[in-house]
Amino acid sequence: MSKIKIGVIGAGSISEAHLNAYANNDKVELYAICDLNEERAKAKAEKYGASKTYVDYHDLMNDQDIDAVSICTWNNTHADIAIAALNSGKNVLVEKPMTTSMEKAYEMEETVKKTGKKLQVGFVRRYASNTQILKKFIEEDDLGEIYYAKATCIRRLGNPGGWFSDIERSGGGPLIDIGVHVIDVLWYLMGCPKVKSISGNTYNKLGNRKNIKNLSFYQAADYDPDKNTVEDMANAMIRFENGASLLVDVSFTLHAKQDEISVKLYGTKGGAEVEPSLAIVTEKYDTILNLAPQVDSTTFDFGQAFQAEIDHFVDVCLGEKETLSPVADGVEMTKILSGIYESAEKGKEIYFD
Ligand SMILES: NC(=O)c1ccc[n+]([C@@H]2O[C@H](COP(=O)([O-])OP(=O)(O)OC[C@H]3O[C@@H](n4cnc5c(N)ncnc54)[C@H](O)[C@@H]3O)[C@@H](O)[C@H]2O)c1
């Protein structure tokens, strides 16, 4: 069987997770790397044995040997690169957030329909083993009707700087960067109900706190703390047409005592925690039970989840599987994220038809 040839566009931090997982998949040939920063592209190509490097992604699109691409660039470039790839006959795995505007989201969806090529959105937490274990319980109705979900993803100090904090390139701050993961995994586990209304708040109170010493944090490949045009905190209440609601709060920085991640769902027959550790809460013979699954990892395992996401994408490209994170879900998630920003800007709840 001939291997599928992959191009990776954007050779910064997260490309390493994609490249590593492709390298572990024997149905794949890692063929090309593209980055605006030529040295970065060449270094990754050398490390992973890719035969071609590109600086301009349009040139990569003309390379008919490439079957599929991973897009690991700044958020504002995802849509144009994905559309160009689909139009040149390539399947696409695009990092989250899928894009930064509804217009671009619809254009991506149209292009998938028009070309018949595959697009998978990098909602990596959907592919994590803790998510998939819980999904099985939900499908078997162990939680009953899920009517409330709650996510918190708080960094007390963690604005990555560079393009992440430049709203033109990122489209927003912690909401679009880390909030997207926790909102999406809950929405996926809730069965992707249709959004009815959103009430959100964003705050720019603390800035990026570049003055802080003696505490290290994640920084972008091209770290630059001097520009910061994104929110440092966001919260929202999302209402769904089926009556369920989702409450979320996220931050790049906050005067919190510690970082916190928590992802929880509550239903009529039981509840569940995906983070900080997989747990299921139920009731039997008038007694409440907290069930502790005995599995290799009860929390988000970064390496496992990326491997599962990439392996799944490769099988999608080979026509053996349907993606777990299709473009339609990317469109809906763009609607949720844009809706939170719109509600915060207008200072009122917004409604969808
Ligand atoms: N799934 C996850 O858990 C996860 C984690 C981190 C980042 N991400 C996403 O991955 C993407 C990249 O993030 P990162 O942390 O790797 O950023 P990064 O700054 O480390 O790397 C981005 C790279 O893209 C390159 N680039 C930008 N525009 C380009 C273009 N038009 N053509 C070619 N190269 C281009 C930059 O030169 C840079 O090397 C973002 O969309 C981010 O949201 C996802």
The ligand as a Gaussian input file, in Angstrom:
#p B3LYP/6-31G(d) Opt

LIG

0 1
 N       -4.561000      21.639000      19.903000
 C       -3.836000      22.216000      20.832000
 O       -3.781000      21.772000      21.982000
 C       -3.036000      23.431000      20.475000
 C       -2.000000      23.854000      21.315000
 C       -1.264000      24.984000      20.937000
 C       -1.577000      25.668000      19.761000
 N       -2.608000      25.234000      18.975000
 C       -2.976000      25.960000      17.750000
 O       -1.955000      25.739000      16.785000
 C       -1.731000      26.919000      16.005000
 C       -0.264000      27.312000      16.096000
 O        0.071000      27.557000      17.462000
 P        1.589000      27.435000      17.995000
 O        1.523000      27.407000      19.475000
 O        2.300000      26.336000      17.278000
 O        2.158000      28.852000      17.507000
 P        3.682000      29.203000      17.171000
 O        3.774000      30.676000      17.190000
 O        4.592000      28.407000      18.042000
 O        3.866000      28.660000      15.669000
 C        3.129000      29.163000      14.572000
 C        4.008000      29.043000      13.334000
 O        3.198000      29.331000      12.181000
 C        4.011000      30.053000      11.263000
 N        3.120000      30.755000      10.314000
 C        2.214000      31.712000      10.600000
 N        1.554000      32.074000       9.489000
 C        2.042000      31.321000       8.472000
 C        1.767000      31.211000       7.075000
 N        0.844000      31.975000       6.475000
 N        2.462000      30.303000       6.334000
 C        3.410000      29.522000       6.927000
 N        3.721000      29.577000       8.250000
 C        3.038000      30.460000       9.003000
 C        4.844000      30.967000      12.149000
 O        5.981000      31.442000      11.483000
 C        5.179000      30.026000      13.319000
 O        6.366000      29.314000      13.109000
 C       -2.715000      27.955000      16.551000
 O       -3.876000      27.982000      15.767000
 C       -3.045000      27.466000      17.948000
 O       -4.332000      27.855000      18.387000
 C       -3.322000      24.122000      19.310000

